[in-house]
Amino acid sequence: MVVGILSALRKPPTVLGLAERLVHETNTSDYKLLFLQSYSAAYQVETKLALESLGYTVFTMASEYAELEPSRLQITWGDPPSRVKWRTNHVLDYANLLEKTLDYEADFVMILEDDMMPAWHALDKAYRSLTTELAIPHHQLGYVAFYSGIRSLEPRGLKCISGHLGIEGACTLTFSQKLVPRIIAHLKSDPYANPVRYGHR
């Protein structure tokens, strides 16, 4: 399984707390760990070096997307320009991180947000759910959303759903890698109107 973390400008302890827990609680030889720093976090070189020392492959966006230029920005969903720019940047980062995952052979691709704290052994629990408990052949699986429970006060064992992406508490989507090129094409076809998740509307 390829695991990608998408990160904007965050205080280093927030990002490194997530990154360290995944590494310390997981046999990393079973997973390929990727990390994409958005352009807003490009100057956080120390964070990048710390992530690389943990075994992550880090990609840093070197410039802002041309789609975010004021002359090209398309206002959608009735949002102000600042929010359209924010979520469009996120959509393009998400698509680019997905693209990076295709460089590695795997059955599943999991994308995590950088402001979550996973339960203990989260990756192993998720992988076990995908391969054993759900018992869905990877070539038949579209996506599975893992969530922590509604308004949970502490990390709990992962549960999974396969329906509406806007369920409260959803913290990650996991895709069959064979589906990833179609998702990338969909997101890039109109990044102004195709939010990664309903919460970005």
C-alpha positions in Angstrom: 0.0 0.0 0.0 1.2 3.5 -0.8 0.5 6.1 1.8 0.6 9.8 0.9 0.3 12.7 3.3 -0.8 16.1 1.9 0.5 19.1 3.8 0.1 22.9 3.6 1.7 25.4 5.9 1.6 23.9 9.4 3.7 24.2 12.5 6.3 21.5 12.3 5.2 19.7 15.5 1.8 19.1 14.0 3.1 17.5 10.9 6.0 15.6 12.5 3.7 14.1 15.2 1.6 12.4 12.5 4.6 11.4 10.5 6.5 9.9 13.5 3.5 7.9 14.8 3.0 6.3 11.4 6.6 5.3 11.3 7.1 4.2 14.9 3.9 2.1 14.9 4.3 0.4 11.5 6.6 -2.0 9.7 7.5 0.5 7.1 8.8 -2.1 4.7 5.1 -3.0 4.1 4.2 0.5 3.0 5.7 3.3 0.8 5.4 6.6 2.6 5.1 9.8 0.6 4.8 13.4 1.7 3.8 16.4 -0.5 4.6 19.9 0.8 2.4 22.5 -0.7 4.0 25.6 -2.1 3.0 27.5 1.0 5.2 25.2 3.0 8.1 25.1 0.6 10.4 27.1 2.9 10.1 24.6 5.7 13.3 22.9 4.8 14.0 21.6 8.4 10.6 19.8 8.3 11.5 18.2 5.0 14.8 17.0 6.3 13.2 15.5 9.4 10.6 13.7 7.3 13.3 12.3 5.0 15.2 11.0 8.1 12.1 9.1 9.1 12.0 7.4 5.7 9.5 9.5 3.9 9.9 10.4 0.2 9.2 14.2 0.2 8.0 16.2 -2.8 7.9 20.0 -2.5 5.9 22.1 -4.9 8.4 24.7 -6.3 5.9 27.3 -7.5 2.3 28.3 -7.3 -0.1 26.9 -9.8 -0.9 28.9 -12.9 -4.6 28.1 -12.3 -4.4 30.3 -9.1 -3.5 33.5 -11.0 -6.2 36.2 -10.6 -6.8 36.4 -14.3 -7.5 32.6 -14.5 -9.3 32.0 -11.3 -12.9 30.8 -11.8 -15.4 31.6 -9.1 -17.5 28.5 -8.2 -19.9 27.4 -5.5 -20.6 31.1 -4.7 -17.3 31.2 -2.7 -15.2 34.4 -2.4 -11.9 34.3 -4.4 -9.8 33.6 -1.4 -11.6 30.4 -0.7 -11.8 29.3 -4.3 -8.0 29.8 -4.5 -7.5 27.8 -1.3 -9.5 24.8 -2.3 -8.3 24.8 -5.9 -4.7 24.7 -4.6 -5.7 21.8 -2.4 -7.4 19.9 -5.3 -4.3 20.3 -7.5 -1.9 19.3 -4.7 -4.2 16.2 -4.1 -4.1 15.3 -7.7 -0.3 15.7 -7.9 0.2 13.6 -4.8 -2.0 10.9 -6.3 0.2 11.1 -9.5 3.3 10.5 -7.4 1.8 7.3 -5.9 1.6 5.8 -9.4 5.4 5.5 -9.4 5.1 2.6 -7.0 3.4 -0.7 -7.5 0.6 -1.3 -5.0 -2.9 -2.6 -4.7 -4.1 0.4 -2.6 -3.4 4.1 -2.2 -4.2 5.9 1.0 -4.2 9.7 1.3 -4.0 11.3 4.7 -4.5 14.9 5.8 -1.7 16.4 7.8 -3.9 17.7 10.7 -5.1 14.3 11.9 -3.6 12.0 14.5 -4.0 8.3 13.6 -5.0 5.7 16.1 -2.2 3.3 17.2 -1.3 0.9 14.4 -3.7 2.7 12.1 -2.1 1.6 8.8 -2.0 -2.1 9.9 -5.7 -1.9 10.9 -6.7 -0.2 7.7 -4.8 -2.7 5.6 -6.3 -5.6 7.5 -9.8 -4.2 7.0 -9.2 -3.9 3.2 -7.7 -7.3 2.7 -9.4 -9.4 5.4 -12.5 -7.9 7.0 -14.0 -6.4 3.8 -12.7 -9.2 1.7 -13.1 -7.1 -1.5 -10.8 -8.0 -4.3 -8.7 -4.9 -5.0 -9.6 -4.8 -8.7 -13.3 -4.5 -7.6 -12.8 -1.8 -5.0 -13.4 1.9 -5.9 -12.7 3.7 -2.6 -13.2 3.2 1.1 -13.4 6.1 3.6 -12.0 5.4 7.1 -13.3 7.6 9.9 -12.7 8.0 13.6 -16.3 8.1 14.7 -18.6 11.2 15.2 -17.0 13.8 17.5 -14.7 11.2 19.0 -12.6 12.7 21.8 -9.7 10.3 21.4 -8.3 8.0 18.7 -10.3 4.8 18.3 -10.0 1.8 16.2 -10.7 2.6 12.6 -14.1 1.9 11.1 -14.9 2.0 7.4 -17.7 3.1 5.1 -18.1 2.9 1.4 -20.7 5.6 0.8 -21.1 9.3 1.2 -17.8 11.2 1.3 -19.2 13.9 3.6 -19.8 11.8 6.7 -18.6 13.6 9.7 -15.3 12.3 11.1 -13.9 11.0 7.7 -10.2 11.3 7.9 -8.8 9.4 4.9 -9.8 7.9 1.5 -8.2 4.7 0.3 -8.4 3.9 -3.4 -7.7 0.9 -5.6 -4.5 2.0 -7.4 -6.1 1.1 -10.7 -8.7 3.8 -10.2 -6.2 6.5 -9.4 -5.6 7.7 -13.0 -9.3 8.3 -13.4 -9.5 10.3 -10.1 -6.5 12.4 -11.2 -8.2 13.2 -14.6 -11.4 14.1 -12.8 -9.8 16.5 -10.4 -7.6 18.2 -13.0 -10.5 18.5 -15.5 -12.0 21.3 -13.4 -10.1 22.0 -10.2 -12.2 25.0 -9.5 -15.4 23.0 -9.2 -14.3 19.5 -8.2 -13.4 19.6 -4.5 -11.5 16.7 -3.1 -14.2 16.2 -0.5 -17.6 17.8 0.2 -16.1 19.7 3.2 -14.3 22.0 0.8 -17.5 23.5 -0.6 
